[in-house]
Amino acid sequence: MRNTFVETSNVKRFLTALSALEQRGAQEACLAVVDGLPGLGKTTTLKHWVAQHGAVYLRAKKEWTPAWFMNELLEELRVNTPPHSFQKKFQKVVQELALRNASAQMARRNFALVIDEADHISKKETILETVRDISDIIELPIILVGMGKVNDHLTRFPQVASRVSQKVRFEKASIDDVRLLIEKRCEVRVATDLASFVLKVSQGYNREVLEAIANIERFGLRMDPGEEGVTMHDMAGMPIVNDRHTNQPILVPELF
């Protein structure tokens, strides 16, 4: 399978929101929330964007404290000898992020701090206030990535929620998204009927779509699909994805 990043409709909405974030009116309103169910491509999208722009990526932990958060951020910023007190850790983080943000602006590229699995911190006022302080002091875009509850949780903290200027919800893939993923990632041609079946059995989850593509490709490379591509008839009786609830394989049905 080709290692190609595909700009699905979710990715396009995310990039549009980032452009709007850069052009925001109130400079302090520089938080963004990216939400959606697991398996829709949020982490893949954010990691790709981080790698492309030299941004900073962290994955929140369930037991994070403000100090643990600062330590992981300093490590990600490659500060080899971090200070001991929380106050000095915070000052060092702000200094390092400000330098990177200024360099990005000089180079005319986007920069942000991305915090994945933000559901773990979306109820923790002390960490959220630390995030808000960092964002306020250097007007740094911070992207909170969660699994559907971050926006709801932030309503408990209006001083934080008021700084969220962009909200992006990742939705299940459409048939156009599935066809695009197949076109860009699969190394064999896939027929229209099989692409539609992939949408049905994947229920629009990117994770399952990619699993189906891998299975189709393995099968297709052993045959000559012809102009139409690999069809449902070709793969009848073959596993295409595992059911995410039972973990049992779903087979391509026989066609009569």
Secondary structure as GFF3:
##gff-version 3
##sequence-region A 1 256
A	DSSP	alpha_helix	9	22	.	.	.	ID=ss1
A	DSSP	beta_strand	31	35	.	.	.	ID=ss2
A	DSSP	alpha_helix	42	53	.	.	.	ID=ss3
A	DSSP	beta_strand	56	59	.	.	.	ID=ss4
A	DSSP	alpha_helix	66	76	.	.	.	ID=ss5
A	DSSP	alpha_helix	86	106	.	.	.	ID=ss6
A	DSSP	beta_strand	113	116	.	.	.	ID=ss7
A	DSSP	three_ten_helix	118	120	.	.	.	ID=ss8
A	DSSP	alpha_helix	125	138	.	.	.	ID=ss9
A	DSSP	beta_strand	142	145	.	.	.	ID=ss10
A	DSSP	alpha_helix	150	154	.	.	.	ID=ss11
A	DSSP	alpha_helix	158	161	.	.	.	ID=ss12
A	DSSP	beta_strand	164	169	.	.	.	ID=ss13
A	DSSP	alpha_helix	175	185	.	.	.	ID=ss14
A	DSSP	alpha_helix	192	202	.	.	.	ID=ss15
A	DSSP	alpha_helix	206	220	.	.	.	ID=ss16
A	DSSP	beta_strand	239	242	.	.	.	ID=ss17
A	DSSP	beta_strand	249	251	.	.	.	ID=ss18
###
